[in-house]
Amino acid sequence: MDASARVMSVTGAVSSRSSKRAFLDRPVDGGLLRQLLAAAARSPSGGNLQPWHVDVLGSDELVRFKALIRQKMAADPRGDGPGYDIYPPDLRDPYRARRNRCGEDMYGSMGISRDDKASRLAFIAGNYQFWGAPVGMFFTVDRRMGPPQWSDLGMYIQTFMLLAKEAGLDSCPQEAWTLWHRTVADFIGLPEERMLFCGLALGYADPEHPVNRLRTERAPLEDFVVFRGI
Ligand SMILES: Cc1cc2nc3c(=O)[nH]c(=O)nc-3n(C[C@H](O)[C@H](O)[C@H](O)COP(=O)(O)O)c2cc1C
């Protein structure tokens, strides 16, 4: 189906998208993926710089990459060391509490208790297999770009995820890949001037897996909007 022929409303895509962490063994059509990636480039960017770059892995390439990561993780699960700080080192409330809550809710959805470190670690390692998705993606950006262009990249990723949702696909954006940024860069032949922001797992979510029923909370409007004159 042509991308323009789909019918989900923007509101429907925004409200039904959520991060999925278990996928069906069902391939994603390459033509559809190309359409979605092209359509997402209608995202705005300051000065129309379009500072996004995407690498897509599927089929044999994904198998080869995941095998490499499994092998490297067995040797040292800490990876290459992060390419950037995922969170500020002194993350404070309310952000700290939200992050903790998100983790508790995620493990709670699967009945994994706070003390069960082994199960938590085993589950989170699934990040590095793209949660079993048939497509793995990497988003990279020129190192000289600053916060405005990183924000542009984020808009591209969100637009892509919403278009994917409309096409019946699910996703999970993954900053966790920064722990393996050198390995990723080597594998995809990333030019030195670009750095990895995040990965993204793409595919058809497993509706039976309890983690996929997670519905994360959001702060109420009054907590983040100030109205003046309206
Ligand atoms: C840029 C970005 C990076 C993320 N990285 C990860 C990740 O590495 N692993 C993961 O499981 N979830 C990751 N997430 C998903 C967030 O945990 C999720 O978006 C958040 O908890 C809100 O839940 P929702 O996406 O289901 O609405 C990431 C989200 C974003 C936007």
The ligand as an SDF file (V2000), in Angstrom:
LIG
                    3D

 31 33  0  0  0  0  0  0  0  0999 V2000
   15.9190    8.5980   22.4180 C   0  0  0  0  0  0  0  0  0  0  0  0
   15.3420    7.4510   23.1940 C   0  0  0  0  0  0  0  0  0  0  0  0
   16.1630    6.4110   23.5980 C   0  0  0  0  0  0  0  0  0  0  0  0
   15.6450    5.3120   24.2830 C   0  0  0  0  0  0  0  0  0  0  0  0
   16.4760    4.2710   24.6330 N   0  0  0  0  0  0  0  0  0  0  0  0
   15.9440    3.1280   25.1250 C   0  0  0  0  0  0  0  0  0  0  0  0
   16.7710    1.9760   25.3070 C   0  0  0  0  0  0  0  0  0  0  0  0
   17.9640    1.9880   25.0890 O   0  0  0  0  0  0  0  0  0  0  0  0
   16.1720    0.8450   25.7250 N   0  0  0  0  0  0  0  0  0  0  0  0
   14.8310    0.7710   25.9820 C   0  0  0  0  0  0  0  0  0  0  0  0
   14.3550   -0.3120   26.3550 O   0  0  0  0  0  0  0  0  0  0  0  0
   14.0360    1.8580   25.8380 N   0  0  0  0  0  0  0  0  0  0  0  0
   14.5500    3.0130   25.3970 C   0  0  0  0  0  0  0  0  0  0  0  0
   13.7480    4.1150   25.1760 N   0  0  0  0  0  0  0  0  0  0  0  0
   12.3130    4.0050   25.4270 C   0  0  0  0  0  0  0  0  0  0  0  0
   11.8630    4.8020   26.6390 C   0  0  0  0  0  0  0  0  0  0  0  0
   12.1190    4.0820   27.8190 O   0  0  0  0  0  0  0  0  0  0  0  0
   10.3760    5.0910   26.4640 C   0  0  0  0  0  0  0  0  0  0  0  0
   10.1940    5.9270   25.3550 O   0  0  0  0  0  0  0  0  0  0  0  0
    9.7580    5.7600   27.6800 C   0  0  0  0  0  0  0  0  0  0  0  0
    9.8150    4.9460   28.8130 O   0  0  0  0  0  0  0  0  0  0  0  0
    8.2970    6.1270   27.4020 C   0  0  0  0  0  0  0  0  0  0  0  0
    7.5680    4.9630   27.0650 O   0  0  0  0  0  0  0  0  0  0  0  0
    6.8580    4.7660   25.6620 P   0  0  0  0  0  0  0  0  0  0  0  0
    7.8840    4.9200   24.5710 O   0  0  0  0  0  0  0  0  0  0  0  0
    6.3280    3.3480   25.7110 O   0  0  0  0  0  0  0  0  0  0  0  0
    5.7790    5.7890   25.5490 O   0  0  0  0  0  0  0  0  0  0  0  0
   14.2640    5.2500   24.5700 C   0  0  0  0  0  0  0  0  0  0  0  0
   13.4460    6.3200   24.1830 C   0  0  0  0  0  0  0  0  0  0  0  0
   13.9710    7.4040   23.5030 C   0  0  0  0  0  0  0  0  0  0  0  0
   13.0620    8.5240   23.0740 C   0  0  0  0  0  0  0  0  0  0  0  0
  1  2  1  0
  2  3  1  0
  2 30  2  0
  3  4  2  0
  4  5  1  0
  4 28  1  0
  5  6  2  0
  6  7  1  0
  6 13  1  0
  7  8  2  0
  7  9  1  0
  9 10  1  0
 10 11  2  0
 10 12  1  0
 12 13  2  0
 13 14  1  0
 14 15  1  0
 14 28  1  0
 15 16  1  0
 16 17  1  0
 16 18  1  0
 18 19  1  0
 18 20  1  0
 20 21  1  0
 20 22  1  0
 22 23  1  0
 23 24  1  0
 24 25  2  0
 24 26  1  0
 24 27  1  0
 28 29  2  0
 29 30  1  0
 30 31  1  0
M  END
$$$$
